[in-house]
Amino acid sequence: MFGCIGRLVVLCVLAAVGTIAWFTRDRWLGPRVAPVPATATSEWRAVTDSGGEKVHAQLKGLGTQPGKAYVNVKAADLLAYVMGAMRGILPAGARGVEARAAGDLVFVRGEV
């Protein structure tokens, strides 16, 4: 039915349609990455031992079968959990340790 030239024309048309579809895929598939939510301004919060215990309890809840897939924690609570696991990070005389999150970073400050 088709000769050699007819098959080449069909191949070129299919290649052109595929190329156009590839470059316009965001229009008909939607964005591939979820939009980044606007971050609220973060505040400095005091690091307390109860915050570390709270994070530990939430992490233990992840191990249960009908449990959550993730948990959200405050920066100060996360730092309290990390400091509980590694006591030697700050000197023994450190006072007023505070933490805040900005984007994907956690900032720490205190008096040494």
Backbone torsions as a table, in degrees:
resi	resn	phi	psi	omega
1	MET	NA	-53.7	177.4
2	PHE	-99.3	142.2	173.4
3	GLY	-88.4	-173.2	-178.8
4	CYS	-63.0	-41.6	-178.8
5	ILE	-69.1	-38.4	178.0
6	GLY	-62.3	-41.0	178.4
7	ARG	-66.6	-37.8	177.2
8	LEU	-65.2	-39.1	178.4
9	VAL	-64.0	-45.1	178.6
10	VAL	-62.5	-41.3	178.5
11	LEU	-62.2	-42.2	179.0
12	CYS	-66.0	-40.3	178.6
13	VAL	-64.2	-44.0	178.4
14	LEU	-64.2	-39.0	177.5
15	ALA	-65.1	-39.9	178.8
16	ALA	-65.8	-43.6	178.3
17	VAL	-63.3	-42.0	178.1
18	GLY	-63.6	-40.5	178.7
19	THR	-65.6	-44.2	178.3
20	ILE	-63.6	-42.0	178.5
21	ALA	-63.5	-39.0	180.0
22	TRP	-63.3	-44.4	-177.0
23	PHE	-78.7	-16.5	178.4
24	THR	-110.4	16.5	-175.7
25	ARG	-63.8	-28.4	178.0
26	ASP	-66.3	-28.2	179.4
27	ARG	-71.9	-39.0	-175.8
28	TRP	-103.2	-13.5	174.4
29	LEU	-99.3	-18.7	-174.8
30	GLY	88.1	173.3	-179.1
31	PRO	-66.2	141.8	-178.8
32	ARG	-80.5	-21.4	-178.2
33	VAL	-117.7	136.4	177.9
34	ALA	-65.4	141.8	179.6
35	PRO	-63.6	144.2	180.0
36	VAL	-75.2	125.0	179.8
37	PRO	-69.5	150.6	178.4
38	ALA	-66.5	130.7	-179.1
39	THR	-88.3	137.7	177.3
40	ALA	-79.3	160.8	178.0
41	THR	-67.4	138.3	-178.6
42	SER	-98.6	152.8	-179.5
43	GLU	-118.8	154.4	174.0
44	TRP	-74.0	130.1	179.6
45	ARG	-126.4	143.9	-179.1
46	ALA	-69.0	143.6	178.3
47	VAL	-90.0	120.9	-179.2
48	THR	-124.1	156.1	178.3
49	ASP	-66.1	-31.7	-179.8
50	SER	-65.8	-30.3	177.1
51	GLY	-65.5	-39.8	177.6
52	GLY	-65.7	-38.8	177.5
53	GLU	-66.1	-37.2	179.2
54	LYS	-64.2	-44.1	178.5
55	VAL	-64.4	-40.7	179.0
56	HIS	-60.8	-42.1	178.4
57	ALA	-65.1	-38.8	178.8
58	GLN	-67.1	-39.1	178.8
59	LEU	-68.0	-34.5	176.1
60	LYS	-65.1	-32.8	178.7
61	GLY	-67.0	-22.5	178.0
62	LEU	-69.1	-24.6	-177.7
63	GLY	-80.0	-11.3	-179.7
64	THR	-76.8	151.6	-174.7
65	GLN	-62.5	-51.4	177.7
66	PRO	-89.8	27.2	-175.0
67	GLY	-80.4	-178.2	-179.4
68	LYS	-75.0	162.0	177.4
69	ALA	-89.5	-21.9	-179.4
70	TYR	-157.1	163.7	174.7
71	VAL	-133.0	151.0	175.1
72	ASN	-105.0	130.0	180.0
73	VAL	-127.8	155.6	176.7
74	LYS	-80.8	155.2	-177.3
75	ALA	-60.6	-41.7	-178.7
76	ALA	-65.6	-39.1	178.4
77	ASP	-67.2	-39.1	177.6
78	LEU	-63.4	-43.3	179.4
79	LEU	-65.2	-38.7	177.7
80	ALA	-62.0	-38.6	178.0
81	TYR	-66.1	-44.4	-179.8
82	VAL	-66.3	-42.4	179.9
83	MET	-66.6	-31.3	176.3
84	GLY	-66.0	-34.6	179.9
85	ALA	-77.8	-30.8	-178.4
86	MET	-128.7	84.1	-175.1
87	ARG	-65.0	-22.0	-174.4
88	GLY	-85.1	9.8	-177.5
89	ILE	-68.8	-50.1	-177.3
90	LEU	-104.5	151.4	176.2
91	PRO	-62.0	158.5	-176.6
92	ALA	-63.5	-28.4	-177.8
93	GLY	-87.9	9.8	-178.3
94	ALA	-67.3	132.6	179.5
95	ARG	-128.5	157.1	174.6
96	GLY	59.8	40.5	-179.4
97	VAL	-72.2	129.1	-179.6
98	GLU	-131.8	157.6	179.4
99	ALA	-140.5	154.8	172.9
100	ARG	-151.0	153.6	179.3
101	ALA	-110.1	139.2	175.6
102	ALA	-138.0	106.7	-176.0
103	GLY	69.3	-122.9	179.1
104	ASP	-106.5	21.0	179.6
105	LEU	-114.8	147.3	174.6
106	VAL	-116.7	123.7	-179.8
107	PHE	-102.4	143.4	-178.5
108	VAL	-127.6	139.7	173.6
109	ARG	-144.5	155.2	179.5
110	GLY	-175.6	172.0	178.2
111	GLU	-98.5	128.1	-179.9
112	VAL	-111.8	NA	NA
